[in-house]
Amino acid sequence: MTSLLFALLSVSTIWTVVGLASVLRATRCVRVRERPSRAPLQPPVTVLKPLCGADAGLAANLATFFEQDYPSYELVFGVRDPDDPALEIVAELRRRYPEVPCKVIVHAGGGGINPKVDNLTGMVPHASCDLLLVSDSNVRAPSHYLSELVDTFHQDPNVGLVTNLFAGSGENTLGAALENVQLNGFCAAGAALPTLLGDALVVGKSMFFSRREFEKLGGFGRVANVLAEDFVIGKMYQHAGRRVRIAPTVLENVTATMTTEGFLDRHLRWSMLRWRLRPLASLLEPLTSPLALLPVAVWLGGSAGVTWAVTMLALRDVGGWIAMRGFSRAWLPVLLSPLRELFMLAVWLRAPFKRHVIWRGHRVRLGAGTLLFAVKP
C-alpha cells in the first residue's frame, strides 16, 4: 500500500514538472526575440472573427488585428444577428483603419447546433484566401502574430495546423482572477504537454490552416454538431498524418469581470468535455491536484508532505503564470491556488453527472464525444 501511495505522488510530481517544462518549451522564443524572422513566403491570409455580442474590451481586442505587421491579409467578421452590438465596434474600427481589407458578414447560419461553428460556416464562403486563421473575439495579439503563424506553418511541410497557448489577463474580479490562474497553470500545461508529444490538443482561440486541406478532411461540417470542435479538428489533422504545431507567442486572453459563478460554469462545461472525450484521463485527473493528494502526502511524510504539496502548487500555478505572462501580479496564484483547487475538485465531481449545458444562450444536451443534441425551449 505504501508503495502505491508513493507511486501516486510520483505521478503527480512528474505531471507537474513535465507540464511546466512543456509550457516553457512551447513558448521558447517569446522571451528571446520580439518578433520572428520573416517567412520566405508571405501568402495572403484571411482572418475569421466570429462575433456574438460586445464583450468588455472587444474594441481593444479587435484593434490588435487591424494593426498586424503583415503585408497581405483581410479580416472577415461574422454575426448571425443584424442588431448585434459588436457591429458598431467593427464599423468604428473600419473607419479608424481604412487601409485594412475588411468584410462584415451578417448571415442566418448553416443550421449547426454549435453556434461558433455555425457562424464560421456562414463566413468561410466570403474568405478570399486559402490560408485561414480562426480567432476568438476575446484574444489580443502582438503585431507579429500573423507573420509568426505563417513562418511556423511553412517551417515543416508536415505541419497541417498551427495553434497558440493563451494567457488569462486583465482580472478585476475574484472570478476573473480564479479563471486566469486556471488558464495559466492547469490549462496551459494540459494543452502544451500532449501536443508536444504528438497527441494534438488544439486551442480553438487560434487555429491556422489551409482551407483546401481542411475541406478535404471534412471542413466545418464535420464539427457542426459537437461542442469540442477544436479538439476534433486537431484529431482530424492528427489522424490524417499531419502535425499540429504550437507557435511560440502566447496570446492574451482578456478575462476582466467574470463572476465566480461564471468561472465555475465555464470549467464545469470544460470538465464535461474532458469526461466525454477522455473518460479514463478525467477519472485520473485528481492525480494532477496536490491538494487532493495532500492527505496522502501528510500520511506518508508528515510536514514534508505539506512542503511537497506547496511546492507542486507553486510550480504549476505560479511557475505557469510566470511562463505565460511574466512576473506581473504573480502573487495572485500564490493567494488563489488553494481556492481554485477546491473549486476544481467540486467541478470534477459534478461534471460526469451533468447532461445539459448553456452555450451562447442555447441549452443543449451533451452526448458521447461531445455530440450536441438540440433541446426544445
N, C-alpha and C positions, 0 to 999 in steps of 0.2 A: 504493500500500500504506500509506504514511504517513497519508494522508487517511482511509483505512478504519479504521486503529487509533485515530486521534483521534476518529472518529465513535463507536467502541465506548466510549471513555472518556466521551464526551459523553452517550451514552445512560445509562450507569451513573450519572453525576453528576445528570442530570435526574431519573432514577427515585428516587435517594436524597433529593434536595431536595424534590421534589414529594410523595414518600411521607411524609416528616416533616411537611410542610405540611398534608397531608390528615389526619394524626392530630391535629394541633393544631386544624384546622378542625372535625373531628368532635367533639372534646371541648371546644369553645369556651366552654361555660357552666360547666364544672366548677370552675374556679378563681375564677369571678366571683361565684357565689352558692352558698350551701349547699344550697338546695333550690329547685325551680321553683315558679312560681305555681300555684295550684290550677286544675285543668281546669274549664271551665264545667260539664261533666257529670262525674259521678262514678259511672259504672255499676259494677255488681258484676263482679268478676274471679275466675276460677279459676286458681290456680297449680298446674301439673302438675309434680310432682317424682318422676321415675323414679329408683329406688334399686337398687343392687346391691352389697351389702357395706358394711362400716363403715370407710370410709377415715379416715385421720388428720385430725382437725379437723372431722369430719362434724357433731357436735353444735353446734359454734360456727357452722358454715356455715348449718345449718338454722335456728338460733335467729334469725338476722337476718331470716328470712321470717315468723316469728311476731311480729316487732317492727315491721312495716310501719305507717307513719303513713297509713293509707288506711281510709276508713270502712266499706267493704263488700268483703270478699274471703274466699275459702276456700282451704285448702290440700288438695291431693289427692296422697297418696304412694302409689306403686305398686311392688310387688315380685312376682316370679314364684316365689319360694321361701318357703314359710311359716316356715322356720327362718333366714331372712336376719337377720344380726346388726343391720342397720340398724333393724329393727322395735323393738328395745329402746330405741334412742336416740329414735325418734319417740314412743314411749309416754311416756318421761320428759318430753319437751318438751310433750306434750299436757297432762300433769299440771301443768307449770310455767305454761302459758299456756292455761287452760281457757276463756278468753273468745274465742279464735280458732277459728272453724269449721274442722274438720279431718276428713278421711276417710283411712282406710288401706285400700287395695285389694290383696288377695292373689289373684292370678289365674293362669291357665295360659297366657296369651298368645294371640295370634291366628294363630300359625304363620309369621310373617315371619322371614326369616333375620337381619335386622338386629335385635339384641337390644334396643337402646334403643327403636326404633320399635315393636317387638313389645310392649314394656312399655307404651308410650304408648297403643297400640291398645286394650289392656285397661283403661286408666284413663279414657279420654275419655268413655265412656258414663256415668260417675259424676260428670262435671262438671255443676254446676248453672247455670253462666253461659255466655253467648255469647262474651265476651272471655276468651281463654286466654293464659296465659304458660307456655311450656315453659322450664324452668330446670334446669340440671345441679346435681348434688349437691355439687360442689366449688367452688361460687360463693358469695361473701359479698356482700351488697348493703346500701347505706345505707337508712335508714328512708324516704326519699322516693322510692325506686326505682319502686314501683307508680304513685305519683302522676305521676311524670315520664313513664312509659310511656304512661299514659292521655292526658296532656297532649300528648305528641308525636304520638300516634295521631290525635287529633282536630284538630290544627293544620291539617292539609291533607286534604281529602276524597279525594284521590287516593292517600293512603298506605294500603297494604294490610297491611304488616308492619313492625314496629319491632324492631331488634336493638341490641346494645351491643358496644363493644370491651371487652376484658378484659385486666387486667394480672396477670402472674405475680407471686406474692409468697410470703413465708414460707420462703424457701430455707434449708435446714440442711445440705445435702449438695452435692457438686460437680455431680451430675446435675441436681438441682433448680435450682441457680444457672444452669447452662447452659440449662435449659428456660426459665427466666424471662427471660434475656437474649434468647433466640429469640422468645418471645412478645411482649415489649415493643418489639422492634425490627422484624425482618423480618415477623413475622406481623401486627402491628398495622398497618404500612404496607400490607401486601398485602391486608388486609381493607378498610381505610378508602378507599384510592385508587379502586379500581374502583367501589365502592358510591356514592361521591360523584359519580362520572362517569356514573352511571345503569346500570352493569353490576353488578347485585345480587350481592353475596357475603355471604351470611348466616352469622352465627356462631351455631351451634346451642346454645350455652350460654345464650342469651337470645333467645327468639322470641315476640313478642306479636302476636296477630292475632284476627280474628273467626272463631269456629268455623263459622258458617254459610257465610261466604265461602270458607274453607279447604276445607270439604267439597264445595262447588260446583266447586272446582278439582281435586278428586280425593282430598283428605284424606290421611291417613297410609297408606292402601292403595297410593298411587302410589309411596311410597318405602320400602315394607316390605322390599324385596329389593335395596336399594342401600346402599352404605356411606356415601357423602357425602350423607346425607339433607338436611342443612341447605343445601348448595349447590343441590340440586334443588328444594327448597321455595322458595328465593329465585327460581329461574328460573320456577317455576310462577306466581309473582306478576308477575315482570317480563314474561313472555310474554302475560299476561292484561292488560297495560297498566296494572298497578298499581305504585306506587312502594315501594321499601324505604328506610326512614329509619334512621339511626344516632342513638340517643338520646345526650345529652351525657355522662351519668355513665359512668365507667369502672368496671366490676365487678372485684372482687378474685377472682382465680383462685388458690386456695391450692395451691401445689406445694412441699411441705416436705421430703420424704425420698425423692424419686425417685433411683434409681441412674443411673449413667452409661449402663448398658445399657438401662434403661427409657427414658431420654431418646432414645437412638438408635433404639430400636424404635418409639417414638411418631412420630418425624419421618420414619422410613423409611415408615411407613404413610401419613402425610400426603403425603409426596412421591409415593408410588404413586398416591394420589388425584389429585394435580395432573397427573401424567403421563397419566392416563386421561381426565381431564376437559378439559384444555387442553394437548395434547402440544406444540404449537408454543411456547407460552409457557414450558413446562417446559424445552424444548430451549434456550431463550434465558436461562434462569434464572441461569447463571453471570455474565451481564452485571450482575446486582444484587450481585455479590460483589467488593468491592475487592481482596480477597486473590487471587482468581482472575485479576484483571486487573493485579495488581502487576507481573509481568514485562513486560507491555506498557507500563505507565506508566514503569517504570525505563528501558526501552529508548528511549522517546521523550524522557524528561525527566531521567534520572539521579536525583539526590537529590530533585528536585522531584516526581518520580513517587512516591517514598516518602511525601512530605508529602501528596500527593493521596490516597493510599490510607488513611493515618492519619486524615485529615480526613473522608473519606467514612464510615469505620467509626465515628468519633466522632459524626457527625451522625445516622447511622441508629441505632446501638445505645445510645450514651449519651444522645443527644437524645430518642430514643423512650422510653427508660427514664424520663427526667425528665418528659416529657409525660404518660406513663401513670401514674406513681406518685410523682412528685416527686424530691427530692434524696436521699431515704433510700437508703443503700447504693449510690449511683450510681457508686462506684468498682468495683463488680463487673463491669459491662460493659467498663470500661477494661482490666481484667485478663483477662477471659474471651473477649472478642470474637474475637481471632485463633484461639483453640482452637475456638470454636463454628463459625467459618468453615471450618476444616479438616474438622470432623465433617460439616458440611452438604454440602460438596463430595463427600465419600465417599458420603453418603446419596444425593445426586443421581445419582452414577454407578451405584449399585446398584439404585435403585428401578424403572427400566423393565424390568429383567430378572427381578424377583421377582413371583411369581404368587399366593402364599398369604399370608394374614395371620391372626394370632391376635387376636380381638376379644372381650373379656369372656369368655374361656375357650372360645371357639368358633373352630375352624380353618375358614376359608372361602377359596374361590378368588375372586379379584378380576378381573372382566372389564371390557370397554369400558364407559365411563360409570359405573364403579364398581359395576356389576351384580354381585351376590353369587351364588355357587353353593355349595351345601352340600357338604361333604366328609365321607365316612364316617370314623368314628374308626379 
